[in-house]
């Protein structure tokens, strides 16, 4: 097998091993119907779990927190939730409401994002109240310190008061009030910016004759794993937090395996943050994150309540002593929205949320995924500014051209070395005849020939090896970043983050026949236009060189493009588009470089020979006998 075919086989085998490894060892979880009814029943064990505290606060000798709400109380909370008044949220990008029960932020929809491609499909729901599917909400409050009774501070079931007709908008904050009747007046102001950042300012006015100690907190509570959980190896979903520059990501399963912390009364992971940090939950494209005031210490807690199946993250601030006649104040921000890179970078660079850009899952190859996305996004915005439709698809093509241009010097050296190897073929054949069965002598003389002619036989491998991390970095970018979600390109490609929706089984829409869905074993045969073009581009790239003389090797090469066509047929359209563009540019580069070194690839001749390989091989054997 000549060096060119060896390198092509190496590239294909390495790529295939990684792709197959990911899909076999880490398959995506079965799809969950988002319209399926939620499980809201509470088990008997939950009803009797009154010793488990779900609200953080000052630690008591019993190890539970003041102001606790036990899992068994959730049914009563659910009933009260349905009856409680609400304050409407209406911003350019968010709609929803705040429940007066606990003053909880538990109703958030994202106006810019739909569940499906159609604008008629429902808006994406980020937070929802108890009693709905996937209850998920934010709570804020004060935990009683020493000398303060738990009933004297607001809890999850406290009924707050607000002005009639109050609506939370970027221009009109809303203040909730609760008087405990014992000399403490609590206020909670909600403000929101035009994007996704809430600012929650809590205050307590002490009208008693004695000082009181209280600890402000904010928490995010999620009842069970989300029904939309992808549970895919390449994507992180679950706990995400930054603690003094250290990023931590834990999946939901890992949270259930935390060691029990007696101080928290549950399996928990507690970190004392000295200056800067944040904590929350991240989904595929959405995130909710508590951000205490930067530059101040706080306790970052992630915990899981097994009996209630509740995942919780907390930001607990230092204990405050409020003197008689004084007011204690605490401010916490809450990000609740889409993981848009520009928006998150704005909060990091302009509003001081340290390391916030790392809340996006850039993966192990972050040193590649970050710059690749930055360039892709810049090109897309540039094309969009020119009024180019399908700008993200064209940006992928432009990025591929740019990457190939950057790697061209290395590729040129590689292809030139392979062309030189072809020129040495006659001399190498003579060495083989002279050495006979003495492989050690053959190896030594071949190395001397390479040294004399200044040829590196391994030069063709490096560009191929570099392509693999670039390919999977782009795969990560396309799969994870929201900028690719529902991004259209041309015609039938309306979502570059999804597989090509066309199918050869219905002649790409010419027939009224509906192709088999993912549940059918025939789905793998339902190839779209892009995967077929991918197979053709790989096949043409092979035809720059004659088929290997060995029949087995020739058969492997003949099947390889079509095997990859089926393997990648259900990958994201953006990734397949990248590979098609990459193969096309590689074909042009190889053809041009080979011509410049006096070797004219006979593409059409190689195609003809490959089609009659069996006959040619049989004729050759007959000639050998004569």
N, C-alpha and C positions, 0 to 999 in steps of 0.2 A: 504494500500500500504506500503511495507516495505521501510526501509530507503534508501537502494540501489536504488530502482526504483524511489523514490522521488528525489534523487540527479540527476539521469540520466534525469528525466523529467525536473528538474530545469535547468540543463545545456542546454538541447535542446530548451526549451522555451525561455530562455534568449538569446541564440545565434540566434534563429529564429527571435525574435523581433527586434534585432539590424540589422540583414541582411535585413529583409523585410522593416524596417524603412528606411534604406539607399537607397534601390533600388526604393522604392515607392515615398518617399519624395524628393529624390535627384537623379532622373534618369539622365543618360548621355544624352547629346543632340543628335539629329539625326545626323547620319554620313553625312559629307559633301564631295562631290566628289572633290578630289584634282585636277582633270583635268578640272573642270568646268571653263568656261571663266570668267575672272575677270571683275568686274564692274569698269570701269575707266572713266565713263562720269562725267562731272561736272555740277551740277544743276545750274539753273538761280540764285538762292539765293547765291550760292558759288561765281558766277562770279561777283556779286556786293558787295561781302564782303571784299572790299579792305581795310577796316579799321582794319582788324584782322591781327596782326603780328604773324608770325610763327617762327621768329628767335629771340633768346634772345639778350639782350644787355643792354646798359645803358638806364635807364628810362628817357624818355623825358616828358615835361610838358603835352603832350597829352595822356600820359599813354601807348603809343605804343613804340616799340623798334626800334632803329636805324637799318638800313639794313634789313628791313622787306620784306618778300615775302608773298603776299596775296594769298588766295586760288584761286582767279580768274586767277592768273598767272600760274597755274599748267599746263594748256594745252600748253602754250608756252614752259614751262620747259620740258614737255614731248617730244616735237618736237626736242628741242635742245639736249636733253639727247640721242636721237637716233643717232644724228650726231656727238656727242662729241667723241674725242679720249679716249682711255683707257690704263691703265697700268695693265699688267697681274700680278696676285698673284699666286704663285706656291710654296707651302710648303709641307712637308710630310703629312699634315693632312687637308689642305685647298687649294681649287682652287677658282679662281674668278678674279675680276678686280676692279680697282678704276676708276671712271669716272672723266675726266678732268673738267666736268661741276660741279663747286662747290667743286671739289676735294672730292667728296662724296664716301664713302665706301658703295657700294650698290649691290655687286655681290659676295656672299659668299656661297660656297658649301662645305660640309663636306665629305672628301674622304673616311672616315672609316665607313660611315653609308648610307645605302640604305633605300628608302621609304618602300619597301617590303622585304620579306625574300630573294628573289632571287637576286643574284649578278647582274643580268641583269636589275633590276629595277633602276630607276633614283636615283642619289645621293640626299641626303637631302639638300634642299635649305634653308639657314638661312636668307639671305638678298637678296632682289631683287629690281630693279630700278622702277621708276615711269613708268607706262604703262604696267607693267607685273601684274600677279596676286599677290595680297598681297604685294604691295610696302612697303619696310621696309629698312631703311638705316641709316648710321651715317654721321653726318655733324660736321665740326669743323670750327672755325673762330674767328674773333675779332669783337666786337661790338664797335661802335664809342662812345667815351666819350665826355666830354665837349670840344668844340672848334674843333671837327673833324666832317667833313661832312659824312653823311651816305654813299655817293657814293665813299668815299676815302678808304673804307674797303672792303675786299672780302665778297661776299654774296653767297647764294645758286646757283646763276646763273653765277658766275664768271668763266671764262675759264682760267684754270691754264696751265702752261707749264711744261713738263718733258723731260728728255733726250730721244732721239729716241731709241727704243728697250729696255727701262728700264723694269726690271721685279723685283717685290718684292719677295724676298726669305729670309729665316733666315740669310743668309750671305750677302745679298745685299739690304740695305735700299734704298728707293726711295725718292727723294726730288722734290716737286712741287714748282714752283715759279710764283709770280704775282707781277708786278710793276704797281702801281696805276698811274704812270705818274706825280705825285704831290709830289715826295720826299719820299714816303714810299714804301719799298720793302718787300713783305711778302714771307716767305718760310714755307713749311710744310713738315717735314720728316716723312715718314711712315716706321716703323720697325716692324718685327714680329718674334716671337720665333717659335720653332718647333711644339708647340701645338696650343693654341688658343688666345694668348695674343698679341695684337697690341700695339705699343707705338707710339703716335703721338706727335711730338715735333714741336710746332709752334714758329716762330720768326718773328719779324718786325724790320727792320732797318730804323732808322729815319735819312734821309740825308737832312732834312730841317733845318732852322735856329731857329725853335721854338720847345718847348717840346709838345708832344702829349699824350693824355690819351686814353687808350683802355682797353677793358675788354675781355680776352680770354674765350672761351666757347667750349663745346662739347655737342651734342644732338643726341638723337635717335628718329626717327620719324617713326610711323607706320600708314599707311592709312587703317583705318577700323580694325575691329577685324580679326585675322587670320582665314583662312578658315579651318584650322586644329584644331580649338579650341575644346577641350574636354568638357569644361563646366560641370565638374563633381565635386561633393561636396568634395570628398576626395583629390582632386588635386587643387593646386593653379596655376593659369595662369594670368599674367597681370603684374602690377607694383611690383617691389621688390627693396627695398633700405635699406641701413644701414646708420644711422646718429648718430655718436658718441656712438656706442654700442647699439642703439635701432633699431630693425628690424621692417620694415613696409611692409605689403603685402596688395595690393588692387587689386581686380578683375577689368576688363575693365568696367563692369557696374557701379562699384563704382566710377571710374574716371569720368564718365559722370555726376555724381551727386555732384562733387566738387562745392563749392560755388565760384561764380565769383570773381576773384581777380583783382581789377582795375589796380594794378601795372603790371599784366601780360596780361591784356586784354582778359582773357578767364577764364573759370572754372579751378582753379588750387589749388595745395597744395604745399606751399613753406616752406622749412626748411633751416635755416642757420646752417650749419655744422661748428663746431669750429676747429675740428682736423681731424678725420678719418671718411670716409664713401664712399659709392658708390651708383649708381642708374641705373636702367635699366628695361628691360622686360624679363620675364621668360615664357617659353613654357613648354610643358610636359617634354621633354628631353633636350631642347636647351635653351640657354640664351645669351643675349647681355647686357653688363654692362659697364657703364662709371666709371672709377676709377681715380679721381684726385690724385695728389701727396699727400700721407699720411702725416699727421702732419701739414697740412695747411688748412685754412678755405676755404669754397666754399659754394655757394648757390645751394641747391638741389631742383629742381622744377619738379613736375609732373602736366601735364595739358592736357586738351581736348578741341579741336576746333569743336563745334557742326556743323557749316555750312559745314566744309570740312571733317568732320568725321575723324579727325586726332588725334591720341594719341601720346604724346610727353613727353620725359624725358630729363632734362637738368642738366648739371653741369657747373655752371657759376662761374668763378674764380674772385678774387678781381681785382679792377681797377689798371692798371699799368700806371705809367707815364714814358715815354721814352724820355730821353733828346736828344738834337741835337747830332748827331754822335754816339748815343748809339743804342744798340739792346735789345729789350724786348723778353723774352723767356718764354714759358709755355709748360708743358708736361702733357699729359693725356694718361692713358692706356685704352684700350678697349678690354674687353673679349668678344669674339664672337665664341661660339662653343658648344660642348656637355657638359652636367653637369656630368662629370665623377668625382667621389668622390676623387680619388687619385690626379687627376689633379688640382681640385679646392683646395684641402687641401695643395698641393704644393704651390699654389699662396698665400694661407693664411700664412702658416708656414715659407716658405722660401723666399717669396717676399713681405711680410708685408701687405697683403690686409686683414685688420682686419675683423673678423667675416664672411669671405667669404664662409665658409662651410655651413653657415645658409641660403645661397641662394638656397640650396636644400630644398624642402618642407618636413621637418621631421614631421610636424603635431603636434597635441596636446600631443601625447604620445612620444615626442622627447626623453624623458629620457629612453624610451624602444626602439624606432625605431633606434636611433643612435647606441647603443651597439649591438642590434640584427643584424643590417646591418654590423657593423664592424666585428663581429664574422663570419657571413655568408660569407663576402668577403674574410676574411683571410683563411677560410676553402677552399673556391673555388680556391683561388690562390695556396694553398698548393696542392690540388688535381690536378690542372692544371700542376704544376711543376712535379708531378709524371707521367704526360702523360695520365691522366684519361680522356677519352672522356665524354662529358656531365657533366663536373665537377660541374656546378652550381646546377644541379638537385641532384647530390650526396651530395653536400654541404647542401641543404635544408634538406635532410634525416639526415645527421650528426648533423645539428643544432637542429633538433627535438629531436634526441636521447640525445643530451647534455642538452636541456631544461628539458626533462623528468627526466634526472639524477639529475639535480639541485633541482627539485621539488619532488624528490622521498621521502626524509624524511617526508615531509608534506603529500605526498600521502600515504605513509606506515601507518602513524598515522591515516589517514582518513579511509583507507581500514580496518585497524585493529579494529578501532572503530565500523565500520559497521559489521565486523565479530562478534564482541562482542555483538552487538545489536541482531544478529541472535540467539546467544546463550541464550539471555534473553527472546526470544519470548515465551517460555512456561510460564515463570513467569508473563510476561505482559498479556497473555491470562487469567491467573488466576485473575490478578488484575481487568481486564475488567468484568469478571463474578461476582467478589465480589462487585464492585462498581455499577454495573447495569447502571441506567440512570443518576447517580450522576457524571457528568462530572468533577465538581470541585474536588471531592474526588479522582477520577481517576487520574487527572492531578497531584495532590499533591503526591499521592502514587508513581506515575511513576517517579517524580522528586527525591523522596527519594531513589527509586531503582537505578536511574542513579548515584546519589551521592554515594551510598553504593558500587556500582560496578565500580565506577570511569569511567563512560562512558559519552561522550559528544555527544548527538544526532545530533548536528549541525556540527560536525567535518568534515563530508563529503562534506560540501558546499564550504569550502575555496579553495581547489584545483580547483574546477569547476569555481569559480569566478575569480581566477587568470588566468585561461586559456583564458578567453574572451579578456582582453586587450592584451595578448600575440598574440592571433590569429589576432586581428585587427591591431596590430603593424606590424606583418609580412605581412598582406594584404597591408598595406601602403607601406612597403619596396618594395614588389614585383610590386606594381602598379606604384610607383614613380621613383625608381632608374633605371638609364639607363643600369646598369650592368646586369639586368634581361631581357632587351629588346633583342629579337631575340636570347636568350640563349637556346641552344638545350640541350636535355637530352638523351633519347634513342629512337631509331626507329622513330616513327611517331611524337613524341613530339619535334618539332623543335623550339618552342618559349614558354618558361615557363611563359611569361607575357601575353600569349593569352590562350583562352579556348582550351581544347582537340579537335583537328580537326577531329578525327575519329567519326564514327556514326554507331549506331546499325541498322539504317534504311537501310544501304547498306552492312550490315554484316562486318563492319569495313574495307571496301575496297574490299571485295571479289566479290561484284557485281559492275557492271559499272554504276549503278544508282547514280546520284548526289543528296545528301540529300537536303532538303529544307533550304534556306538561312534565315538570320535573319529577313527578311521582311515577312516570312510566320509564321502563328500561329502554324504550325506543327514543327517549329524549336525547341521548348522546348522538343519535343520527340526525337530529334536527339542527343541522349546521346552518349558520347565517352567512352572509356575503363576506364579512371580514375574516372569519376563520378560514374560509375557502381561499381567499386571496393570500392569507398567511401561508397556507400549504403550497400554493403555486409559487410564491416568492422564495420559499425554502428550496423547492424543487428546481427552480431556475438557477439558484445560486450553486447548487450541486453541479449543474451542467457546464460550468466553467471548466471543469476537468473531466477527462474520460473516466468511466466507471472502473473500479479496481478490477484487476485481472482475476482475482480470486472470486469464484462464484458466490460463496457465502457472504463475503464482504459486499459484493455488488447487490445482493438481495437486501442486506441490512440498509444500505444507502437508498435503495429504491423505495423501501417502506417508510423510512424515517420522516420525510416531510408530512406524510399523510397521518402517521401516528401522532405527531405533534399537532396537526390540525385538529384532531379529535380531543387531544389532551387540553388544548388551550381554547377549545370552542366555546366553553362556558365561562371563560375569564372575562373581566371587565373589558368593554369595547375600547376604552382608552389605552389599555395595556396591549391589546392585539394590534391597535393602530400603530403604537410605538414599534412593535416588532416588525410589522409589515414595512414601515418606513426604514427601519434599521437594515432589514434584509435588502431592500431596494438600493439603498446607498452603498451597502457593502458590495453588492453585485457590480455597481458602476465603478467603485474604487478598484476592485480586484481586476475587472476587465481592463480598465485604463492602465493600471500599473503593469499588468502582464504584457499588454501591447507595447508599453514603453521599454520593456526589456527584451523585445524581439520575439515574444511568444504570443501568437495569435490564437485565443481560445476559439475552438470550433463548437459553439454552443449548439447550433442546429444539428451538426454532425453527431455530437454526443447524445442529443435527444434521440436521433434515429437509431444510434447504436444501442442505447439503453432499451429501446422498444423491441429490438431483435436480438437481445443479449443471448437468449437461449440458443437460437439458431447459430449465431456467430460462434458461441462456445462449442457447440456440437461440431461445426465445420472445422474449427481449430483442432479439435481432438482427432478428427479424421485425417487432417493434414499431417499431424504429428506421427500418426501410424505409418503413413506413406514414407 
